[in-house]
Amino acid sequence: MEQWRADGRRAAVLEVRADNARAQAFYVRRGWVPDAERPPAEGDHRLFLRYVVAGAGE
């Protein structure tokens, strides 16, 4: 995350399987949140998580 901040990145998005609660919990504990801009579609098995880089581009 420090490198992302140094590079001026503001956010990152990753995907996990919607049925993988363990992976979701892993990322949520580290500050990732479900991406409101990419909700899962009907029948889609992916969940997108977003991380906002604090202090980036400031």
Secondary structure, DSSP 8 states (H G I E B T S, - for coil): -HHHHHTT--EEEEEEETT-HHHHHHHHHTT-EE-TTS---TT--EEEEEEE-TTTT-
